Amino acid sequence: MKKLTFETIRKNPDVKKFLNKADRYLEKIGYTEHGSRHAWIVANTAKNILLKLGYSKEGAELAAIAGYLHDIGSVVNRKDHAQSSAIIVFTLFHGKMPIDDLIRVITAIGNHHEENSDPANIISAAVIIADKADVHKSRVKKKNPTTFDIHDRVNYATKESKVIADKQKRTLRLELTIDTKTASIMDYFEIFMDRMIASRRAAEFLKCKLELYINGNKAL
């Protein structure tokens, strides 16, 4: 069976429809962007993490696929969306990609959310880190700052976020640039502590140490 590539998955019309509808639903209930932009960022970050750490191109490609599809189940409901995403992906691609690849992908997707995240494989670990690292002002959909909640403020304050993987030092370094006039460093930790713990477990699964730098200063 011919392997599906990330580009093939990304261009799939059903995937586009699911992502668009999921993003529109989440916007209506007050969430930040969870559409094709977020999917693209997570996919590429997860892929680059594995490549930079020396894992196989095949594993990195599967991480990109899982990263792109990880939130697709939000179209059903935000609650348990990781498991819904895994089921939808299985339904869409069963018989269209090697079953072993599909199992690795849905395992990663089903374990990406911080409430019940377990880095069950390297793909899962990379997707967890990539997902939690995507904090950026472009994710905020509300136009009026007076309506921002803490999640909106923290995202809106973040001008840049990136993950730097170092194979030799075995570190995964999350670097953030935050406008502290819009949101404080404490605001970030208030809403992201659970996500940082999940990311740390994922980094340890990849035999790495997680580091966090905010505005050039080491915070973790």
C-alpha positions in Angstrom: 0.0 0.0 0.0 1.3 3.4 -1.0 2.1 5.6 2.0 0.2 8.8 2.4 2.3 11.9 2.8 1.7 15.0 4.9 1.0 17.0 1.8 -1.6 14.5 0.6 -3.4 14.6 4.0 -3.2 18.4 4.1 -4.9 18.8 0.7 -7.6 16.2 1.5 -11.0 18.0 1.0 -12.6 16.1 3.9 -9.7 17.1 6.2 -10.1 20.7 5.1 -13.9 20.6 5.9 -13.5 19.0 9.3 -10.8 21.5 10.3 -12.8 24.5 9.2 -15.9 23.4 10.9 -14.1 22.5 14.1 -12.4 25.9 14.2 -15.7 27.7 13.6 -17.4 25.8 16.4 -14.6 26.6 18.8 -14.7 30.3 17.9 -18.3 30.4 18.7 -17.7 29.1 22.2 -14.8 31.5 22.8 -11.7 29.6 21.9 -8.6 30.8 20.1 -7.8 29.6 16.6 -7.7 25.9 16.1 -7.9 25.7 12.3 -5.5 25.2 9.5 -2.9 27.7 10.8 -2.6 25.9 14.2 -2.6 22.5 12.5 0.2 23.6 10.1 2.4 25.0 13.0 2.0 21.9 15.1 2.6 19.6 12.2 5.8 21.3 11.2 7.1 21.8 14.7 6.5 18.1 15.6 8.2 17.0 12.4 11.2 19.3 13.0 11.6 18.1 16.6 12.0 14.5 15.5 14.3 15.3 12.6 16.6 17.6 14.7 16.8 14.9 17.4 17.9 12.3 14.8 14.8 10.2 14.5 13.8 8.8 11.1 12.2 10.7 8.3 9.3 8.2 8.3 8.6 8.9 12.0 8.9 12.7 11.4 6.4 12.5 8.5 3.9 10.6 10.7 4.4 13.2 13.4 3.5 15.9 10.8 0.3 14.0 9.9 -0.7 13.5 13.5 0.1 17.1 14.3 -2.1 18.4 11.4 -5.0 16.2 12.4 -4.8 16.3 16.2 -7.7 18.7 16.8 -10.0 17.6 14.0 -12.4 16.0 16.6 -13.3 19.4 18.1 -16.0 19.4 15.5 -17.8 16.9 17.7 -17.2 18.6 21.1 -14.2 20.2 22.9 -14.6 17.6 25.7 -12.7 14.4 24.8 -11.7 16.0 21.5 -8.4 14.0 21.4 -10.3 10.7 21.3 -12.9 12.0 18.9 -10.0 13.2 16.6 -8.4 9.7 16.7 -11.7 8.0 15.8 -12.4 10.4 12.9 -8.9 10.0 11.5 -9.2 6.2 11.7 -12.5 6.4 9.8 -11.1 8.7 7.1 -7.9 6.8 6.5 -8.4 3.2 7.3 -7.5 1.2 4.2 -5.8 4.2 2.7 -2.5 4.0 4.7 -0.6 1.1 6.2 -2.3 0.0 9.4 0.8 0.2 11.5 1.3 3.8 10.4 -2.4 4.6 11.1 -2.1 3.0 14.6 0.9 5.2 15.5 -0.9 8.3 14.3 -4.2 7.7 16.1 -2.2 6.8 19.3 -0.4 10.1 19.1 -3.6 12.0 18.5 -5.6 10.3 21.2 -2.9 11.2 23.8 -2.1 14.8 22.9 -4.3 16.7 25.3 -2.8 17.7 28.6 -5.8 16.5 30.7 -4.9 12.9 29.8 -1.7 13.1 27.8 0.7 10.1 27.8 3.6 10.1 25.3 2.9 6.6 24.1 5.3 6.9 21.2 7.8 9.4 19.8 5.1 10.8 17.5 2.9 11.4 20.4 5.7 13.1 22.4 6.6 15.4 19.5 2.9 16.4 18.9 2.3 17.1 22.6 5.3 19.5 22.7 4.4 21.2 19.4 0.8 21.7 20.4 1.6 23.3 23.8 4.3 25.5 22.2 1.9 27.2 19.8 1.2 30.4 21.7 0.8 33.5 19.5 -1.1 36.7 19.0 -2.5 35.5 15.6 -4.5 32.9 17.4 -6.8 35.4 19.1 -10.0 35.8 17.2 -11.8 38.4 19.3 -11.5 41.9 18.0 -12.2 43.9 21.2 -9.5 43.6 23.8 -12.0 44.4 26.6 -13.6 41.0 25.9 -10.3 39.1 26.2 -10.1 36.3 28.9 -6.7 35.2 30.2 -6.1 32.8 27.4 -6.7 35.6 24.9 -4.4 38.0 26.8 -1.6 35.6 27.0 -1.8 34.6 23.3 -2.2 38.2 22.2 0.8 39.2 24.3 3.0 36.5 22.7 4.9 37.9 19.7 7.0 34.8 19.0 7.2 31.2 20.1 9.5 28.5 18.8 11.0 25.2 19.8 14.7 24.5 19.4 15.8 20.9 19.6 19.4 20.1 20.3 20.5 16.5 19.7 23.9 16.8 21.3 22.7 18.5 24.5 19.4 16.5 24.5 17.4 19.6 25.2 14.1 21.0 23.8 14.1 24.7 24.3 10.8 26.6 24.1 11.5 30.3 23.5 8.8 32.9 24.0 8.7 36.7 23.4 5.9 38.2 25.5 4.7 41.8 25.8 4.4 42.0 29.6 2.3 45.1 29.3 -0.5 43.0 27.9 0.0 39.8 30.0 2.3 39.0 32.8 4.7 36.0 33.1 2.5 34.8 36.0 -0.5 34.9 33.6 1.3 32.5 31.3 2.1 30.1 34.1 -1.4 30.3 35.5 -2.9 28.8 32.3 0.0 26.8 31.0 1.4 25.0 34.0 -0.5 21.7 33.1 0.7 22.1 29.5 4.3 22.6 30.6 4.1 19.4 32.8 2.8 17.5 29.9 5.5 18.9 27.7 8.2 18.0 30.2 6.9 14.4 30.3 7.0 14.3 26.5 10.5 15.7 26.4 11.7 13.0 28.9 10.1 10.4 26.7 12.4 11.7 23.9 15.3 11.5 26.4 15.5 15.3 26.5 15.3 18.0 29.1 12.6 20.7 28.6 13.8 24.3 28.9 11.6 27.4 28.9 13.0 30.9 28.1 10.7 33.9 28.3 12.1 37.2 26.9 15.6 35.7 26.9 15.4 34.7 30.6 15.4 31.1 31.7 12.1 30.3 33.4 12.2 26.5 33.6 
